[in-house]
Amino acid sequence: MKTILFLFSLLTLSTTVQAEFLPQSFTAKFQQEYISILKGKTKKGEGLIDYKYPGSIRFETSSPSPVVYVSNGNRAWYYRAPFIEGEEGEVSETSSKEGSSVYIKFFDSLKNGLTANSLYDVKNAGDGMHVMIFKSITAKEFGIKEAVLMFNSKKDKNFSDLQKIELLFPDGKKSSLTFVNLKINPNFDSNHFNFVIPAKTKKVN
């Protein structure tokens, strides 16, 4: 009986460790690259990402143009700042379900950890890299075919050690986020994932 309880405790501990791969929240500056395979062009940008599980994200780019995407699990906003000061910006507002981004779905899925599950399989590619291969139904729903996670350490695979994420989309396009100054479990205030629409902003569909 003691042996069974001991084995059960180990199984429970293992499941808990896997589930805790994704922290409850994180914040990081990022450098982004978006690659079009057909056109062979690469677009670069940088900004700040704040995330809280489940489904809350604030994604702000400072270059090449100021753009803010915010979702809180209920409402989602996409704001484009004016190109010239004094002109109108543009914002669209939808339900979070309608406006759910690829990154929300991806980060939420990481609650499953770096082990095979109903959403994806995982392959250790060595040199601090893990490849997530999304199953066909998930790939269609998420719009992601594969994801490569690169860690600073080649041994321990902790989210706090995450260096870069590469996403491969079904159409062959690629997007990568390189994290700078990644911090886990920051305390966001209650309104952080609400977007206050600035004055002189035009609402668009």
N, C-alpha and C positions, 0 to 999 in steps of 0.2 A: 504493500500500500504506500509506504514512504517513497519507494522507487517511482511509482506512478505519479505521485504528487510532485516529486522532484523534476521528472521529465515534463510534466505539465507546466511547471514554473518556468523551465527553460524555454519552452515553446511560447509561452505568454511574453516573456522578456524579449525574445527574438522578434515577435510581432510588433511589440512596442517600439523597439529600436528602429525597425524598418519604417514604421509609420511616422517617426519623428525626424526623418530625413529633411522634410520641409518644415522650416520654422513657422511659427504663427504669423510672423511678419518679417519684412526686411526692407532695407533701403539701400540704394547704390547709385552712384554716377555711372554712366555707361557710354561706350563708343559703339556705334552701330554701323554695319555694312549691309547693304541690300544689293544682291547680285542677280541680274537678269541673264539667264543662260542663253536665251535666244538672241538678245541684242548684245550680249557680252559687255554690258556696262555695269559699273559699280557705283552706287550712291552711298555717301558717307554722312554720318551725323553724330550728334552727341546730345546728352541730356541727363535726366534724373528719373528713376523709377522707384515708386513706393508701392508695396504690395501687402495685403492682409488677407489671410485665408478665412472664409472662402469668398472668391469673386470680387474683391475690392482692389482696385489698382488706380494709381495716378502716374501717368506716363507723359513726361514733358520733354520735348526736344527744344534745344536752344539754337541748333544749326542742323541743316541749312536754313530752316525757317522755324519761327516759334509756333509750336503746335502743342495743345494740351488735350489728352484723353483721360477722362475720369469715369470710373464706374464703381458703384457701391453695392451691387447686388440687387438694386431696385431700379435706379435710373442711371443712364450713361450719357455723357456729354463729349462732343468732339468740337474743340475750339481752335480756330485759326486766327492768329493775331493779324492786324492790318499790316500791309507791307510798308505803308507810309504813315507816320504818326499823324493822328488827327482824322484819318479815314476810318471807316467801319471795319470791325472784325466780323467773323462769321461763326455761328455756333449751331450745331444740330443736337437735339435732345431726343432720346428714345428710351424705351425700357431696356434694362440691362440684358434681357434675353435677346432682344432684337439687335442691340449694339455690342454684344459680347465679342471681345477681341481674341485673336489667336493666343496672345500671351496669357490672358486670364485662364483660358481652357488648359493651356500647357502647364502653368504654375499650379493650378488646382490639382491637376493629375499627378503632380509630384508627391502628393500626400501618400501615394502608393509606394514610394521609395524606389530604390534602384534594383528591384527584383521583378521578375516576370509576373504579370497580373492580367486581369481581364481587358485592360486598355492597351498594353504594349508588352513587348518582349525586350530584354536588356542583354547587350553583349559587351563584355569587357574587352576593349580594343587595345589595352596596354598604354603605357606612357601617360597615365593619369586621365584616360579617356573612357567614357562609357557611351554606347550607342543605344538609343531607345528606338525601337522599330514598332510603329503604331499598327495595330491590327486594322484590317480593311474598313470595318464599320467605324472605328474611332478616327481613322485617317480622313474619312469622308466627312464625319461630323466636325472634327477639329480643323480640318484643312491643313494638317501636318502629316507628312509621310515618315520622316525620321527626325531625331534630335540627337546631337552630339554634345555631351557635357564634358568640359575639360577642367581639371582641377589643378591647383598649384602643387599639391602633394600627389605622388604616385602610389601612396599606400592608403592613407585614411581618406575616405570619401565623405566628408562632411560638407553640408551646404555652405557653411561659413568659409570654406576653402574653394568654392566655385569661382573659376576664373573667366570662363567663356561658354556661351551657348550658341550652337549653330542649328538652325532649323531648315529642313529641306521640305519644300512644299510639293504637292502632287504634280504641278505644272513644270517642275524643274528649277524654279526660282529658289534662292537661298537668302536667309537673313541671319545675321550674327549679332550678339550682344557681348561685348567685353566689359566686365564689371570693374569699376574702380572704387575703392573704399567701401566695399560691401559690409553692411552692418546688419546683424540679425536681431529680431525682436525689439525694435524701437517702439516707443509708446506714441502712437498717433492720437491727436485729439479727436473728439467725436465728429467734427465737421470736416476732417481732412479729406474724406472721399466724397464730399459734396462740392459741386462747382458753382461758384458765384459768378454769374454772367456779368462781364464788365459793361459799363455804359458804352453807348455807340456801338452796339453789336447787333448785327442782323441775324435773325433766326432763319435757318434754311432746313429743307426736308432732307 
